[in-house]
Amino acid sequence: MNYLSAENISRNLGERWVFKNLFFGLQKGEKVALIGKNGTGKTTLMESIMGMQSPDEGKITIRKGIRVGYLPQNPIFEENERVLNYLFSDDLPSAVAIKAYEKAMLSGDPQELEDSFALMEAHNAWDYEARAKQIITRLGIPDGDQQVSTLSGGQKKRLSLAKLLIESPDIMILDEPTNHLDIETIEWLEGILSGPNVTVLVVSHDRYFLDKVCNKMMELALGSIYTYEGNYGYFLEKKAEREASEASTVAKAKNLYRKELEWMRRQPKARGTKSQSRIDAFSETEEMAHRKVDDSKLELNIQMSRLGNKIIEINHLKKAWGEKKIVNDFTYTFKKKDRIGIVGKNGAGKTTFLQLLTGLEQPDSGTIDPGETLVIGYYTQLPFEFKPEQRVIDTITEIAEVIPYGKNESLSPSQFLSKFLFPTAQQYTPVSKLSGGEKKRLQLMQVLVKNPNFLILDEPTNDLDLDTLQLLEDFLSEFQGCLLLVSHDRYFMDNLVDQLILVEGEGEVNFFNGNYTDYRIALENKEKEPAPAPKAAVIEKEVLSVQKGAKLSFKEQKEFEDLEKEMAKLESEKDALIEKLNSGSDDFQLLADWAKEIEVIKNTLEEKELRWLELSERV
């Protein structure tokens, strides 16, 4: 079933055509990745689909009754909006029912409670609420009464993603959905988006995510769309073939064009005396010969400052925020060519750990002793800061007028920017006009222009296009200094690090030898390790249980069976209470007590259902 179609759409932003004469569609259940370099118009295309921008030509048609949800790269919220009001907007009856229910629970008013329960029943909002709670918990959404304006950029992005997943529209349009998520949450999101009836159009730089979720690639390049049926690996192969074929065709057209141009100049001016078919063919050849070929490549050949024998020595480092421990007694001496990744859940303290190393935060106790030749390049995940109307070239000249490059070369700021794919005309435009990915590329330049010998990169892959990401990966693989990397991009991490620092919360910071995939395999193997030998009294029963094909112990099998009975009993109790509540009562206190009891039963049910699911997967 066709959900969406775009016919002959074009968009002009005044200076240039961002894209022209695009045709594409989106079928039910398709999971399409939109790929392209920074600045090629991916966000513009998404906003055109959503009606936030209007195509200058052509039309976009969405099937009647199909709901479309959009996750922007940088969500915008109304001033003073609260988390709960944002999550449960008035667009869906279920959301309205939940807001009324939450309000009634806070107020304790018996009539409000009775009315809200009736509304919850009428719209079957109990299941909706359960799904919403799971999503909110998984994405770490803060208290519902908190103002959105007080949240960090990462929290706002997760809040916007939570709203989209809760509403579960027919089409999800996602711009960098994995930014600001930890790896475990990304893997959970992959499971949701991989569902058979989920329809997705997504921009992402996460190659593992694209391979796991998407079955179709749409590349936006030089204003045109190229479609590939397959995963990201297939796309890379076919894209290389297409580019080689196009380059060959254009080269042949240029040779033919020179010959035909000579013939056109020699012939009489009267059109009737020339072969009309040859004239028409000349026009086609001329167009092909002047077709643009996207051969722009980012160049990274940064000169590294000399690194001495002493790099950074950390001794008995401790840091806490109030009662929350970030680092508790951490000791390590960095060695030359260390390539270390940092892994931990959101909020565990990864960024604080990096800020301690760079001196932006001070430890509660312990020492961080840097070597004399140490030059740290710290790339943060904070938004790129620039002065109003500051030009692109100014962001580099204020750091250095001459940049060492390669072994025996020096570059001016303008030449350096050109190496990073900022053409001369763009260098003198305000930074505010750059796309999100172009700003991140400029931020990376500000780090590398200092010729660091110790690179600390906090989520460097956010908002960078895949081509830039590949070149950054190649550069870092050859980098001779120390590398400390925080990234949710598992592919990027696997290719660059050979050791992990595990920030595990409550001050626990440990080491693991290997990359992220090695770490996950080790965790899975640990989970599969046999439990301690059972006592002799229950060995026979457990052996019998295994022989029947169950993977549960005797005690777990009993627990599994009891859970089913307990859940059925709790459901009956909940239904009976809801029926009483709907019947009404003159005793308002009794109504309030029933409502609270229903809430307790629901919470107990959720806990038992999670445990039941955990055990059922092993049966």
VEXDREN-2710 file (C-alpha; in Angstrom, 1 decimal):
% VEXDREN-2710
k/r/px/py/pz
1/MET/0.0/0.0/0.0
2/ASN/1.4/3.4/-1.0
3/TYR/1.5/5.8/1.9
4/LEU/3.4/8.7/0.4
5/SER/4.4/9.9/-3.1
6/ALA/6.5/12.8/-4.3
7/GLU/6.2/13.9/-7.9
8/ASN/8.6/16.2/-9.7
9/ILE/9.4/18.2/-6.5
10/SER/12.0/20.9/-6.6
11/ARG/13.2/23.4/-4.0
12/ASN/15.1/26.6/-4.6
13/LEU/16.6/28.6/-1.6
14/GLY/17.4/31.7/-3.7
15/GLU/21.1/31.0/-4.3
16/ARG/20.7/27.5/-5.7
17/TRP/18.4/24.6/-6.4
18/VAL/18.7/22.3/-3.4
19/PHE/17.0/19.5/-5.4
20/LYS/15.2/19.4/-8.7
21/ASN/12.5/17.1/-10.3
22/LEU/12.6/14.4/-7.6
23/PHE/10.3/11.4/-7.8
24/PHE/10.0/8.8/-5.0
25/GLY/7.4/7.0/-2.9
26/LEU/7.0/5.3/0.5
27/GLN/5.1/2.0/0.9
28/LYS/3.6/0.6/4.1
29/GLY/6.3/-1.3/6.1
30/GLU/9.2/0.2/4.2
31/LYS/12.2/1.4/6.1
32/VAL/14.1/3.9/4.0
33/ALA/17.4/5.6/4.8
34/LEU/17.9/9.1/3.3
35/ILE/21.7/9.5/2.7
36/GLY/23.6/12.5/1.5
37/LYS/26.5/14.8/2.3
38/ASN/25.9/17.7/4.8
39/GLY/24.2/20.6/3.0
40/THR/22.7/18.5/0.2
41/GLY/19.1/19.2/1.4
42/LYS/18.1/16.1/3.5
43/THR/16.5/18.2/6.2
44/THR/14.9/20.5/3.6
45/LEU/13.4/17.4/1.9
46/MET/12.0/16.1/5.3
47/GLU/10.5/19.5/6.1
48/SER/8.9/19.7/2.7
49/ILE/7.2/16.3/3.3
50/MET/5.9/17.6/6.6
51/GLY/4.6/20.8/5.1
52/MET/7.0/23.0/7.0
53/GLN/8.4/24.1/3.7
54/SER/6.6/24.2/0.3
55/PRO/8.2/22.8/-2.8
56/ASP/8.7/25.4/-5.5
57/GLU/7.6/22.8/-8.1
58/GLY/5.8/19.5/-7.9
59/LYS/3.6/18.0/-5.2
60/ILE/3.8/15.6/-2.2
61/THR/0.7/13.4/-1.6
62/ILE/0.0/11.5/1.6
63/ARG/-2.7/8.8/1.6
64/LYS/-5.9/9.9/3.3
65/GLY/-6.1/8.9/7.0
66/ILE/-2.3/8.3/7.3
67/ARG/-0.7/10.0/10.3
68/VAL/2.9/11.3/9.8
69/GLY/5.2/12.0/12.8
70/TYR/8.5/13.9/12.6
71/LEU/11.6/13.9/14.8
72/PRO/13.6/17.0/13.9
73/GLN/17.4/17.2/14.4
74/ASN/16.9/20.1/16.9
75/PRO/13.4/20.1/18.3
76/ILE/11.8/23.4/19.2
77/PHE/9.4/23.7/22.1
78/GLU/6.9/26.4/23.3
79/GLU/8.1/28.6/26.1
80/ASN/7.1/27.4/29.6
81/GLU/5.8/24.1/28.2
82/ARG/5.8/21.2/30.7
83/VAL/7.1/17.7/29.9
84/LEU/3.7/15.9/30.5
85/ASN/1.7/18.4/28.4
86/TYR/4.2/18.0/25.6
87/LEU/4.2/14.2/25.7
88/PHE/0.4/13.9/25.8
89/SER/-0.9/16.5/23.4
90/ASP/-4.6/17.0/22.7
91/ASP/-4.3/15.4/19.2
92/LEU/-5.2/11.9/20.4
93/PRO/-8.2/10.9/22.6
94/SER/-6.0/8.4/24.5
95/ALA/-3.5/11.2/25.4
96/VAL/-6.4/13.5/26.6
97/ALA/-7.7/10.6/28.8
98/ILE/-4.2/10.1/30.4
99/LYS/-3.7/13.8/31.1
100/ALA/-7.2/13.9/32.8
101/TYR/-6.3/10.8/34.8
102/GLU/-2.9/12.1/35.9
103/LYS/-4.5/15.4/37.0
104/ALA/-7.3/13.6/38.9
105/MET/-4.7/11.4/40.7
106/LEU/-2.8/14.6/41.8
107/SER/-5.9/16.4/43.0
108/GLY/-7.6/13.4/44.6
109/ASP/-11.0/14.8/43.7
110/PRO/-13.5/11.9/43.7
111/GLN/-15.6/13.2/40.9
112/GLU/-12.6/13.9/38.7
113/LEU/-11.3/10.4/39.4
114/GLU/-14.6/8.8/38.4
115/ASP/-14.8/10.9/35.2
116/SER/-11.2/10.2/34.3
117/PHE/-11.6/6.4/34.8
118/ALA/-14.6/6.4/32.5
119/LEU/-12.6/8.3/29.9
120/MET/-9.7/5.9/30.2
121/GLU/-12.1/2.9/29.7
122/ALA/-13.8/4.6/26.8
123/HIS/-10.6/5.1/24.8
124/ASN/-8.8/1.9/26.0
125/ALA/-6.1/4.2/27.3
126/TRP/-4.7/1.7/29.9
127/ASP/-2.6/-0.1/27.2
128/TYR/-1.6/3.3/25.8
129/GLU/-0.4/4.4/29.2
130/ALA/1.5/1.2/29.8
131/ARG/3.4/1.6/26.5
132/ALA/4.0/5.3/27.2
133/LYS/5.5/4.5/30.7
134/GLN/7.8/1.9/29.1
135/ILE/9.0/4.4/26.5
136/ILE/9.4/7.2/29.0
137/THR/11.4/5.0/31.4
138/ARG/13.6/3.6/28.6
139/LEU/14.5/7.1/27.2
140/GLY/15.1/8.6/30.7
141/ILE/12.5/11.3/30.4
142/PRO/12.5/13.5/33.5
143/ASP/9.6/14.4/35.9
144/GLY/6.4/15.3/34.0
145/ASP/5.9/18.6/35.8
146/GLN/9.3/19.9/34.8
147/GLN/9.5/22.8/32.3
148/VAL/11.0/21.7/29.0
149/SER/13.2/24.9/28.9
150/THR/15.2/23.5/31.9
151/LEU/16.2/20.4/29.9
152/SER/19.6/19.8/28.2
153/GLY/19.7/19.5/24.4
154/GLY/20.1/15.8/24.6
155/GLN/17.1/15.5/27.0
156/LYS/15.0/17.6/24.6
157/LYS/15.9/15.3/21.7
158/ARG/14.9/12.2/23.7
159/LEU/11.7/13.9/24.8
160/SER/10.7/14.6/21.2
161/LEU/11.5/10.9/20.3
162/ALA/9.4/9.7/23.2
163/LYS/6.4/11.7/22.0
164/LEU/6.8/10.3/18.5
165/LEU/7.0/6.7/19.7
166/ILE/4.1/7.1/22.1
167/GLU/1.9/8.5/19.4
168/SER/3.0/5.7/17.0
169/PRO/2.1/7.4/13.7
170/ASP/1.8/5.4/10.4
171/ILE/4.9/7.1/9.0
172/MET/7.9/8.0/11.2
173/ILE/10.3/10.6/9.7
174/LEU/13.4/10.7/11.8
175/ASP/16.4/13.1/11.6
176/GLU/19.4/11.5/13.4
177/PRO/17.3/9.6/16.0
178/THR/20.3/7.9/17.6
179/ASN/21.9/11.2/18.7
180/HIS/22.0/11.5/22.5
181/LEU/21.1/7.9/23.1
182/ASP/23.3/5.3/24.8
183/ILE/24.1/2.1/23.0
184/GLU/21.6/-0.1/24.9
185/THR/18.8/2.4/24.1
186/ILE/19.8/2.4/20.4
187/GLU/19.5/-1.3/20.3
188/TRP/16.1/-1.1/21.9
189/LEU/15.0/1.5/19.3
190/GLU/16.2/-0.8/16.5
191/GLY/13.8/-3.4/17.8
192/ILE/10.9/-1.1/17.7
193/LEU/11.6/0.3/14.2
194/SER/12.2/-3.1/12.8
195/GLY/8.6/-4.1/13.3
196/PRO/6.8/-5.4/10.2
197/ASN/4.1/-2.7/10.1
198/VAL/6.4/0.2/11.0
199/THR/7.1/2.6/8.1
200/VAL/10.2/4.7/8.5
201/LEU/12.1/7.4/6.6
202/VAL/15.3/8.1/8.5
203/VAL/18.5/10.2/8.3
204/SER/21.3/8.6/10.3
205/HIS/25.1/8.2/10.3
206/ASP/25.0/5.1/12.4
207/ARG/26.0/2.3/10.0
208/TYR/25.0/-0.6/12.3
209/PHE/21.6/1.1/12.9
210/LEU/21.1/1.5/9.1
211/ASP/22.0/-2.2/8.4
212/LYS/19.8/-3.4/11.2
213/VAL/16.7/-1.3/10.4
214/CYS/16.6/-0.2/6.8
215/ASN/15.9/-2.2/3.7
216/LYS/16.1/0.6/1.1
217/MET/18.6/3.5/0.6
218/MET/17.8/6.9/-1.0
219/GLU/20.8/9.0/-1.8
220/LEU/20.4/12.7/-2.3
221/ALA/23.3/14.0/-4.4
222/LEU/23.7/17.0/-6.7
223/GLY/20.0/17.7/-6.4
224/SER/18.9/14.2/-7.6
225/ILE/17.7/11.1/-5.9
226/TYR/19.3/7.6/-6.4
227/THR/17.5/4.6/-5.0
228/TYR/19.1/1.3/-3.9
229/GLU/17.0/-1.7/-2.7
230/GLY/19.1/-3.3/0.1
231/ASN/21.1/-2.4/3.2
232/TYR/23.9/0.0/3.7
233/GLY/26.6/-2.4/2.6
234/TYR/24.8/-3.0/-0.7
235/PHE/24.4/0.7/-1.1
236/LEU/28.2/1.4/-0.8
237/GLU/28.9/-1.2/-3.5
238/LYS/26.3/0.0/-5.9
239/LYS/27.1/3.7/-5.3
240/ALA/30.8/3.1/-6.2
241/GLU/29.6/1.4/-9.4
242/ARG/27.3/4.3/-10.2
243/GLU/29.9/7.0/-9.6
244/ALA/32.5/5.1/-11.8
245/SER/29.9/4.7/-14.6
246/GLU/28.9/8.4/-14.4
247/ALA/32.5/9.6/-14.4
248/SER/33.2/7.5/-17.5
249/THR/30.1/8.7/-19.3
250/VAL/30.9/12.4/-18.5
251/ALA/34.5/11.9/-19.7
252/LYS/33.4/10.4/-23.0
253/ALA/30.8/13.1/-23.4
254/LYS/33.5/15.8/-23.0
255/ASN/35.7/14.2/-25.7
256/LEU/32.7/14.0/-28.0
257/TYR/31.6/17.5/-27.2
258/ARG/35.0/19.0/-28.3
259/LYS/34.7/17.2/-31.7
260/GLU/31.1/18.1/-32.2
261/LEU/31.7/21.7/-31.2
262/GLU/34.3/22.0/-33.9
263/TRP/31.8/20.6/-36.4
264/MET/29.1/23.1/-35.3
265/ARG/31.5/26.0/-35.7
266/ARG/32.6/24.9/-39.2
267/GLN/29.0/24.5/-40.6
268/PRO/27.0/27.3/-42.2
269/LYS/24.7/29.2/-39.8
270/ALA/21.5/28.3/-41.6
271/ARG/19.9/25.5/-39.6
272/GLY/18.4/23.9/-42.7
273/THR/21.8/23.1/-44.1
274/LYS/22.8/21.0/-41.1
275/SER/21.6/17.6/-40.0
276/GLN/18.9/18.4/-37.5
277/SER/19.4/15.0/-35.7
278/ARG/23.1/15.8/-35.3
279/ILE/22.2/19.2/-33.8
280/ASP/19.8/17.6/-31.4
281/ALA/22.4/15.0/-30.4
282/PHE/24.9/17.8/-29.9
283/SER/22.6/19.5/-27.3
284/GLU/22.4/16.2/-25.4
285/THR/26.1/15.8/-25.5
286/GLU/26.7/19.3/-24.3
287/GLU/24.4/18.8/-21.3
288/MET/26.1/15.5/-20.4
289/ALA/29.6/17.1/-20.8
290/HIS/28.7/19.9/-18.4
291/ARG/27.0/17.6/-15.8
292/LYS/28.5/18.0/-12.4
293/VAL/30.3/15.0/-10.9
294/ASP/30.5/15.0/-7.1
295/ASP/34.3/14.4/-6.6
296/SER/34.7/16.7/-3.6
297/LYS/36.7/14.9/-0.8
298/LEU/37.5/16.0/2.7
299/GLU/41.3/16.2/3.3
300/LEU/42.7/15.4/6.7
301/ASN/46.5/15.6/6.9
302/ILE/47.0/17.4/10.2
303/GLN/50.5/17.8/11.7
304/MET/50.6/16.4/15.2
305/SER/52.6/18.1/18.0
306/ARG/55.5/16.0/19.4
307/LEU/54.4/13.8/22.3
308/GLY/56.8/13.2/25.1
309/ASN/57.2/10.1/27.3
310/LYS/54.9/11.4/30.0
311/ILE/51.3/11.9/28.8
312/ILE/48.7/12.0/31.7
313/GLU/49.0/10.3/35.1
314/ILE/45.8/9.8/37.1
315/ASN/46.1/8.8/40.8
316/HIS/43.1/7.9/43.1
317/LEU/40.7/10.2/41.3
318/LYS/37.4/10.9/43.0
319/LYS/34.4/13.0/41.9
320/ALA/30.8/13.2/43.0
321/TRP/27.8/15.5/42.5
322/GLY/26.2/15.6/45.9
323/GLU/25.4/12.0/46.8
324/LYS/25.8/10.8/43.2
325/LYS/29.3/9.3/42.7
326/ILE/30.9/9.8/39.3
327/VAL/34.4/8.4/39.8
328/ASN/35.6/6.6/42.9
329/ASP/39.3/6.0/43.3
330/PHE/40.4/5.7/39.6
331/THR/44.1/5.3/38.7
332/TYR/45.6/5.1/35.3
333/THR/48.7/6.2/33.4
334/PHE/48.1/6.9/29.7
335/LYS/50.6/5.4/27.2
336/LYS/51.6/6.4/23.7
337/LYS/49.1/5.3/21.0
338/ASP/46.4/4.5/23.6
339/ARG/43.1/4.0/21.8
340/ILE/40.4/3.9/24.4
341/GLY/36.6/4.0/24.1
342/ILE/34.4/5.1/27.0
343/VAL/31.1/3.2/27.5
344/GLY/28.2/3.9/29.9
345/LYS/24.5/4.7/30.1
346/ASN/23.3/8.3/29.7
347/GLY/23.8/10.1/33.0
348/ALA/26.5/7.7/34.2
349/GLY/29.2/10.4/34.1
350/LYS/31.1/9.9/30.8
351/THR/31.2/13.7/29.9
352/THR/32.1/14.6/33.5
353/PHE/35.0/12.1/33.3
354/LEU/36.3/13.8/30.2
355/GLN/35.9/17.3/31.7
356/LEU/38.1/16.2/34.7
357/LEU/40.8/15.2/32.3
358/THR/40.7/18.5/30.4
359/GLY/40.6/20.6/33.6
360/LEU/37.0/21.9/33.0
361/GLU/36.0/20.2/36.2
362/GLN/38.0/19.8/39.4
363/PRO/38.2/16.4/41.2
364/ASP/37.1/16.1/44.8
365/SER/40.4/14.3/45.6
366/GLY/43.2/12.7/43.7
367/THR/45.5/14.1/41.0
368/ILE/45.7/14.5/37.3
369/ASP/49.3/15.2/36.2
370/PRO/49.8/16.1/32.5
371/GLY/53.1/15.9/30.6
372/GLU/54.9/19.0/29.5
373/THR/54.4/18.3/25.7
374/LEU/50.7/17.4/26.0
375/VAL/48.4/19.2/23.6
376/ILE/44.8/18.2/24.1
377/GLY/42.2/18.6/21.4
378/TYR/38.8/18.3/23.0
379/TYR/35.7/18.0/20.8
380/THR/32.6/18.3/22.9
381/GLN/29.0/17.3/22.1
382/LEU/27.8/20.8/23.2
383/PRO/26.2/23.0/20.4
384/PHE/28.7/24.9/18.3
385/GLU/29.1/28.4/19.7
386/PHE/29.7/31.4/17.5
387/LYS/29.2/35.1/17.6
388/PRO/26.2/36.7/15.9
389/GLU/27.0/37.2/12.2
390/GLN/30.5/35.7/12.6
391/ARG/31.8/34.5/9.3
392/VAL/33.0/31.0/8.7
393/ILE/36.6/32.1/8.1
394/ASP/36.7/34.1/11.3
395/THR/36.3/31.0/13.4
396/ILE/39.7/29.7/12.2
397/THR/41.7/33.0/11.9
398/GLU/41.0/33.8/15.5
399/ILE/42.8/30.6/16.4
400/ALA/45.7/30.7/13.9
401/GLU/46.8/32.7/10.9
402/VAL/49.1/29.9/9.6
403/ILE/48.3/26.2/10.0
404/PRO/51.0/23.5/9.8
405/TYR/49.7/20.8/7.4
406/GLY/51.4/17.6/6.4
407/LYS/55.2/17.3/6.9
408/ASN/56.5/20.4/5.2
409/GLU/53.4/22.5/4.3
410/SER/51.6/25.5/5.8
411/LEU/48.2/26.7/4.9
412/SER/46.3/29.9/5.3
413/PRO/42.9/29.7/7.0
414/SER/41.1/29.9/3.6
415/GLN/43.2/27.0/2.2
416/PHE/42.6/25.0/5.4
417/LEU/38.8/25.6/5.1
418/SER/38.9/24.4/1.4
419/LYS/40.5/21.1/2.6
420/PHE/37.4/20.7/4.8
421/LEU/35.0/21.3/1.9
422/PHE/34.1/24.9/2.6
423/PRO/34.4/26.7/-0.8
424/THR/35.7/30.3/-0.9
425/ALA/32.2/31.8/-1.3
426/GLN/30.9/29.9/1.7
427/GLN/33.9/31.0/3.9
428/TYR/32.6/34.6/3.9
429/THR/29.0/33.7/4.8
430/PRO/27.7/33.8/8.4
431/VAL/28.1/30.6/10.4
432/SER/24.4/30.8/11.2
433/LYS/23.6/29.8/7.5
434/LEU/25.4/26.5/7.8
435/SER/23.6/23.2/8.2
436/GLY/23.9/21.3/11.5
437/GLY/26.4/18.9/10.0
438/GLU/28.5/21.7/8.5
439/LYS/28.7/23.4/11.9
440/LYS/29.9/20.2/13.4
441/ARG/32.5/19.9/10.7
442/LEU/33.7/23.5/11.5
443/GLN/33.8/22.6/15.2
444/LEU/36.1/19.6/14.3
445/MET/38.4/22.0/12.4
446/GLN/38.7/24.2/15.5
447/VAL/40.0/21.2/17.4
448/LEU/42.4/20.0/14.7
449/VAL/43.9/23.4/13.9
450/LYS/45.7/23.3/17.2
451/ASN/47.7/20.2/16.1
452/PRO/46.8/18.1/19.2
453/ASN/48.7/15.0/20.2
454/PHE/45.9/13.8/22.6
455/LEU/42.4/13.7/21.0
456/ILE/39.4/13.6/23.3
457/LEU/36.2/13.2/21.2
458/ASP/32.8/13.3/22.8
459/GLU/30.2/12.0/20.3
460/PRO/32.0/13.2/17.2
461/THR/29.7/11.3/14.9
462/ASN/26.6/13.4/15.7
463/ASP/25.3/15.2/12.6
464/LEU/28.3/14.4/10.4
465/ASP/27.4/12.9/7.0
466/LEU/28.6/9.3/6.3
467/ASP/31.4/10.4/3.8
468/THR/32.9/12.8/6.4
469/LEU/32.6/10.1/9.0
470/GLN/34.5/7.6/6.9
471/LEU/37.3/10.1/6.3
472/LEU/37.5/11.0/10.0
473/GLU/37.6/7.3/10.8
474/ASP/40.5/6.8/8.3
475/PHE/42.4/9.8/9.8
476/LEU/41.9/8.6/13.4
477/SER/43.1/5.1/12.5
478/GLU/46.4/6.6/11.3
479/PHE/46.6/9.2/14.2
480/GLN/49.9/8.6/16.1
481/GLY/48.8/10.3/19.3
482/CYS/46.4/9.1/22.1
483/LEU/42.7/8.8/21.4
484/LEU/39.9/8.9/23.9
485/LEU/36.5/8.4/22.4
486/VAL/32.9/8.5/23.5
487/SER/30.5/7.4/20.8
488/HIS/27.2/5.6/20.5
489/ASP/28.2/4.7/16.9
490/ARG/29.2/1.0/17.4
491/TYR/30.8/0.7/14.0
492/PHE/32.9/3.7/14.6
493/MET/33.9/2.5/18.0
494/ASP/34.7/-1.0/16.8
495/ASN/37.1/0.2/14.1
496/LEU/39.1/2.6/16.3
497/VAL/39.5/1.4/19.8
498/ASP/41.1/-1.7/21.4
499/GLN/40.3/-1.0/25.0
500/LEU/37.3/0.3/26.9
501/ILE/36.7/2.3/30.1
502/LEU/33.4/1.2/31.5
503/VAL/31.6/4.0/33.4
504/GLU/29.1/1.8/35.2
505/GLY/27.5/4.3/37.7
506/GLU/27.9/4.7/41.5
507/GLY/31.5/5.7/40.9
508/GLU/32.5/2.3/39.3
509/VAL/35.0/2.9/36.5
510/ASN/36.6/-0.3/35.1
511/PHE/38.7/-1.4/32.1
512/PHE/38.0/-4.0/29.4
513/ASN/40.5/-5.2/26.8
514/GLY/38.8/-5.2/23.4
515/ASN/36.3/-3.1/21.4
516/TYR/32.6/-2.7/21.9
517/THR/31.6/-5.9/20.0
518/ASP/34.1/-7.9/22.1
519/TYR/32.5/-6.4/25.2
520/ARG/29.0/-7.4/24.2
521/ILE/30.1/-10.9/23.4
522/ALA/31.8/-11.2/26.8
523/LEU/28.5/-10.0/28.5
524/GLU/26.5/-12.5/26.6
525/ASN/28.8/-15.3/27.4
526/LYS/28.7/-14.3/31.1
527/GLU/24.9/-14.4/31.1
528/LYS/25.2/-18.0/29.6
529/GLU/27.5/-19.2/32.3
530/PRO/25.9/-22.0/34.4
531/ALA/24.6/-21.0/37.7
532/PRO/26.3/-22.4/40.8
533/ALA/25.7/-26.1/41.3
534/PRO/22.3/-26.7/43.0
535/LYS/22.0/-28.6/46.2
536/ALA/21.6/-32.4/46.0
537/ALA/18.0/-32.2/47.0
538/VAL/16.9/-30.4/43.9
539/ILE/19.4/-31.8/41.3
540/GLU/17.0/-34.6/40.2
541/LYS/14.1/-32.2/39.7
542/GLU/16.2/-29.7/37.7
543/VAL/17.6/-32.5/35.4
544/LEU/14.1/-33.6/34.7
545/SER/13.1/-30.1/33.9
546/VAL/16.0/-29.7/31.4
547/GLN/15.1/-33.1/29.8
548/LYS/11.6/-31.8/29.1
549/GLY/13.2/-28.9/27.1
550/ALA/12.8/-26.1/29.6
551/LYS/15.8/-23.7/30.2
552/LEU/14.5/-22.6/33.6
553/SER/15.6/-24.0/36.9
554/PHE/13.1/-25.8/39.0
555/LYS/12.5/-22.7/41.2
556/GLU/12.2/-20.5/38.1
557/GLN/9.7/-22.9/36.5
558/LYS/7.6/-22.8/39.6
559/GLU/7.8/-19.0/39.7
560/PHE/6.8/-18.8/36.0
561/GLU/3.7/-20.9/36.6
562/ASP/2.8/-18.9/39.8
563/LEU/3.2/-15.6/37.9
564/GLU/0.5/-16.5/35.4
565/LYS/-1.9/-17.3/38.2
566/GLU/-1.0/-14.1/40.1
567/MET/-1.4/-11.9/37.0
568/ALA/-4.8/-13.4/36.2
569/LYS/-5.9/-12.7/39.8
570/LEU/-4.6/-9.2/39.7
571/GLU/-6.4/-8.5/36.4
572/SER/-9.7/-9.7/37.9
573/GLU/-9.2/-7.5/41.0
574/LYS/-8.4/-4.5/38.8
575/ASP/-11.5/-5.1/36.6
576/ALA/-13.7/-5.5/39.7
577/LEU/-12.5/-2.2/41.1
578/ILE/-12.9/-0.4/37.8
579/GLU/-16.5/-1.7/37.6
580/LYS/-17.1/-0.4/41.2
581/LEU/-15.6/3.0/40.3
582/ASN/-17.8/3.2/37.2
583/SER/-20.9/2.3/39.2
584/GLY/-20.2/5.3/41.4
585/SER/-20.7/5.8/45.2
586/ASP/-21.8/8.6/47.5
587/ASP/-18.7/7.9/49.6
588/PHE/-16.1/10.1/47.9
589/GLN/-13.3/8.7/50.2
590/LEU/-14.2/5.2/49.1
591/LEU/-13.9/6.3/45.4
592/ALA/-10.5/7.8/46.1
593/ASP/-9.3/4.6/47.9
594/TRP/-10.5/2.5/44.9
595/ALA/-8.6/4.7/42.5
596/LYS/-5.4/4.4/44.6
597/GLU/-5.8/0.6/44.8
598/ILE/-6.2/0.3/41.1
599/GLU/-2.9/2.3/40.6
600/VAL/-1.1/-0.1/43.1
601/ILE/-2.4/-3.1/41.2
602/LYS/-1.4/-1.7/37.9
603/ASN/2.2/-1.1/39.1
604/THR/2.4/-4.6/40.6
605/LEU/1.1/-6.0/37.3
606/GLU/3.7/-4.2/35.3
607/GLU/6.5/-5.6/37.5
608/LYS/5.1/-9.2/37.3
609/GLU/4.6/-8.9/33.5
610/LEU/8.2/-7.8/33.0
611/ARG/9.4/-10.8/35.1
612/TRP/7.0/-13.1/33.2
613/LEU/8.4/-11.9/29.8
614/GLU/12.0/-12.4/31.0
615/LEU/11.3/-16.0/32.0
616/SER/9.1/-16.8/29.0
617/GLU/12.0/-15.9/26.6
618/ARG/14.0/-18.7/28.2
619/VAL/11.2/-21.4/28.0
END
